[in-house]
Amino acid sequence: MFLTLILGSALAALLARAVTGLLAANKTYGEADVPPRRVVIVFGAGLTRSGEATPILKDRVETGARLYLSGKAEKILMTGDNRFANYNEPEAMRQYALSLGVPAEDIVLDYAGRRTYDSCYRAGAIFGLQSAILVTQAFHLPRALLLCNALGLEGIGVEASNLTYRKSSLFFWNFRELPATLTAFADLLTHPEPVLGPPEPIFPNPEP
């Protein structure tokens, strides 16, 4: 029975991953041909011990910054974890974006993007977005697109691919996506409420 449960869970995870990949295929673009949206959402990806953005996070910020600087978006929403005083993903992302030439007034920080589900939920509920370009690596992008679109935010995606990662790292990240994708489907069924607060719309008027 235990073996059957393990095999069933593995098959369910593989199926969920395949479904998200298929759904993401026609919503993923290159930087040059992605349709413009008013906002780019860049997802958090951890900090170094010194509190700076990790290479994988810098990869995401660089892609988001290029999209902004090329006129694909008016603002960048940087969403990450800041539940502890000494761990501030959004601020580290902001600092790196500033060094790349993104003006401070066009950077918006979401300090409660603890999970991808939370980031997508809050993008609509707190920041008033109806559509956005989502930026993250290829292994994570299908889940981000699934969650944002299922939660009512029309998302299209651009892969962050400025670095060459070790095969072992890519294997680990892709393997980790199997249970994470199952959890995403569970979240969409149960609709847990993330940390919320008063609305902070990025634009004074609703998006057209």
C-alpha positions, 0 to 999 in steps of 0.5 A: 500500500505504501509503495502504491501511494508513493507511485501514485504521488509520483505519477500525479506530480509528473502529470501536473508538471506536464500539464503546466508545461503545456499550458505555459507553452503558448504564453511564453515569449522571448524578450524581443517578441513579448507583447508589452504590458504595463508591469513586469513581475519579477519573483524572488529567489533567495539571498546570499549570506550577506543579504545580496541577491543570489545569482539566480535572482540577479538573473531574473532582475536583469531580465526584468530590467531589460524588459523595462528599459526596452519599453516593454513595461512601465513598472517592475513589481519585485515580489519576495520574502521579508518576513524576517528583519534580516531577510529582505528579498525585495530590497535586494532586488531593488538595489540590483535593479537600481544598479542596472539603470532602473529608476527608483520611481518605477520599482514597486516592492511586494514584501509579502511574496513568500510563495509564488501563489502569494505573489500572484494573489497579491498582484491582483488583490493588493496591487490591482493588476489584471495583466503582467509579464512574469519573469523567472527561470524556465523551470519555475515559469510554468507554475508561475503562469498557471497560478497567476492566470488561474487567480485572474491575472492574465500573465505571459512569461519571459524566461530569465536565461542570462547564466549557464547553471550547473546540470546538478542545480538544474536537476535539483530545481526541476525535481523540486518543481514536482511537489511544488506544482502539486501544491500549486494545484492544491492551493487553487482548489483550497484558495488559502489567503496569503498575508494581505493588507490595504490595497496599494494599486500601482496605477491610480486608474484600473488597467484598460 
